[in-house]
């Protein structure tokens, strides 16, 4: 089993920045791809950014050039640096991790990001 705990959400003004973190724990902790999803009120959950264990990244078009995903494999932690935030970035952000060992996806409980205009 893998547990994911997000942190770093909060309230920020438009144009500001936030950094989200997600730490994976469990025994054993062996995750492969990790990523961030978000869900705004009344909308479906969508992929924001993903990163493989080797560091290959992908982004939603809406965040390219503004957000950056990274990970520290030694710490089993993934980060999302969010810059130039817009009101439409307001959502609950969820951390996701895929384990090749168990062929399962794991989810964190989410952290709220609110961007005021």
N, C-alpha and C positions, 0 to 999 in steps of 0.2 A: 504494500500500500504506500501511496505517496500523498503527502499533505502539502498543500500550497497555501502560503500566507502572503497576501499583498499588503503593501503599505505605500504611503506617499500621496494619497489623494487629498483633495481639499478644494477650497474656494480660491479662485484666481481671477484677476481681471483679464479681459481680452488683450492679447499681445504678450501676456506673461508666459511663464514657464513652470513646469512641474516635472518631477522625476518619480516615477513609480518603480517599486522594487517588488520582487516576488521570490521568496525563498522556498525551496523544496526540501522536505524532510521525510524520513521514513526509514525502514530497514528492509532491504537495502534501497538506497536512492540511486536509481539508474534511469535517468530520463534522456530522451533523445531530442526531438524537436520541442521547442518551447515557444510560447507566443502570448500575445495580448489580444483580447476581443473586447468589444464594448457593446452596450445595449442602452440606447436612449429610450425615454418614455414613449410607449406606443410603437416602438420599432423592433425589428428583429435583431438578434445578436449578430454582430459582424466582425470579421477579422480586421484587426488594425495592423499588426505586424507579427512576423514569425521569424525564428532563427533556428538553424540546425545546430547540432553539436559542433560541427566544424566551422560555424560562423557564417553560413550563407543566409542572407536575409531577404525578406520580401515584405512589401508594404501595400496597404490600400492606397489607391490613387489619391484619395482625399487627404492623406497625411504625408505623402512623399515630399521630401525637402523640409519638413517641419519636425517630424518625429524621428527618433533613432533608437533602435533596439540593440541591446548588447547582452552578453551573458558572461558569468564567471563560473566556469565548469567546476573549479575547485570548491566553490562555495555553493554550488547548485542553485545559483541565483540568476534571475533574468531582470533586466532593467528596461524601462521605457522613458527616454528623455523626450519631453514634449515641449516644443518651443512655438512661439507665435500662435498661441492658443486662440481659438475662435469659439463663439457661443455654441456653434454646432458641434463642438467637441464634447459638450456636456453629456455625460453618460456614466453608467457604472462600468468600470473597467475590470475585466476578469483575466486572471492568469490561467494559462493552459499548458499542460505538459503531456507529452506522449511517451509512454514507456514501451520500448520494443520487447522487453522481457515479458511483460504481461499483455502486450497488444491492447493497452487501455489508454484512454484519455482521462486526465485528471483536471479538476477545476478548483480554483480558489473561490472564496465567498464573495469576492468583488470589493472594489473600493470606489467611492463616488468622487467624480471630478466635476466640478461646477465652474463654468466660465461665465463671468458676468460681463455684459456689454456696456 
